[in-house]
Amino acid sequence: MVGIVLATGPSLRSSRMPVRAVAMAVGAAVSMGLILVFTALGAAGSAVTTVFTMRVVAGIVAGAGLMAVRGLSGTGGREALPALVAIGIGDLASSLAFAHAASSGMLSITSILSSLYPVFTVMFAWWLHLERLRMVRAAGVIAAFAGVALLVG
């Protein structure tokens, strides 16, 4: 957990705790945990139906929220469509893989490995977009992988 927190690059110089940001992060962590548990439970019956239902509901909620905030024209236009489709396919594939793994293996190991997505996001930003990787983030990536190796191994 420490590695994942550090990989997100918290500011160590600021003495103030951003309460709103921490509350949102805790809410996101709890929500993501619930999603993983419910995906595993649903996948025991049918992984495809579970993931399809999740995506339909998420698409409706996100689409309604986007239209409420930006209107119909604020979606990025046609030039954003190929990237959005690729992101959607990747997200769907990862959800199906998680659902299958969770229903056929140990949920504890599957959840630990799937929680590394912030680490991979940081690594891809560094590799693909040449984002500078501050020391705290680099330490977080190393700590997260070391933690997973200790938990799984």
N, C-alpha and C positions, 0 to 999 in steps of 0.2 A: 504494500500500500504506500509506503514511504516513497518508493521508486516511482510509482505512478504519479503521486502528487508532485514530486520534484521534476518529473519529465514534462509536466505542464508549464513549468517555468515560473514559479511564484517569485514575487519580488522579495528579496531578503533585505533590501535596504530600507524599506518603508516600515515604520514602527506602528502604523495604524492597521488594524485588522479590518478588511473590507467586509462588514457584516452581511451586506446584501449578496455579495459574490459567494461568500461561504455558505449562506443559506441556499442559494441557487445550486451550488455544487452538491450539497447534501441532498437536496431534492432530486437532482439528476441521478445521483448515485443510488438512492432508494428506488427511484423509478426504473433505472436500468436493472437493478437487482430483481425487482418484481417482474419485469419483462422476461428476464432470463428464466426465472422460476416458472412463470406461467407458460412460456414457450416449451419448456421441458415437460410440463404436465400435459399440455395439449398435444405435443408431439408423440406422446405415448399412444394416443389414439390415431392421429394422422398428422404427420409433419407438414405435408403439403397444404392440407386444409387450414391448419393452425397459422402457418406463415401467410397464406393467401388472405385469410381473414384479417390478420394483423395489418397487412399492407393496404388492404382496401380501407379499413378504418383509419389508419394513419394518413393515407392519401386524402380522404375526405376531410379530416380534421385539419391537416396542414394546408390543404388547398383553400378551405374556408377561412382559415386564419390569414393566409397570404392575401386573399382577395379582400378581406376586411381591412387589412393594414395598407395594402398598396393598390387595390383596385385591379381590374382585369388587365390593364396595360403594364403593370409593374412586375411582371414575371421574368423579365430578361429577354424576351423576344425569341424569335426562331433560332437565332445563332446560339442560344444557350441550350436548345433542345438536345443535340447529340450528347453533350456533357451530362445533362440531367438523366438521359436514358442510360448512359453508361454507369452513372452513380447508382441509379435504381436497380440495374441488373446486378451490380456488385453487392449492393445491400441485400437484395433478394437471395442471391447465392450464399452469402455469408449466413443469413438467417436460416436457410434450409440446411446448411452444413451444421450449424449449431443445433437445430432441432433434431436432426438425425443423430448427431453425436450424443446429445443429452438423453435421447430415448433409448440408445443402444449401449451406453457406457456409463461411467461414473460422472454424475452431474458436478461433483466437487472439482474434478480436474478440468472438465470442459469449461466451467465457469471461470476458473482461474486463468486458463489460456485465453478465453475470449475477452477477459477484462484488460488485455494488453493493447486494445485498440488505440488508446491515447499515445502509447509508446510508439506504435507504428505510424501514427499520424505525424508525430514529431520527426521520426526518422525519414519519412517520405518528404516532408516539407524541407528538411535539410538536404536530402539527396536530389529531389526533382526541382525544387524552387530555390536552391542554394541559400536557404534561410540560415542565418547564423545560429549555431547551437551553443548557447551560453553554458558555462561550466555546471550550473545547477541542473540544467536539462540533461547534459551528458551524464552527470552523476545519477540522475533519475533513471535514465535508460538502462544504465549498467545495473543499478540496484534492482530495478523491476525484473530484468532477466535473471539476475542472481536469485532473487526471491522465488521466481517461478521454478528455477532449477532445484532449489531447496525443497519447495512444496511438492513438486511432481516426482522428483528423483528420490 
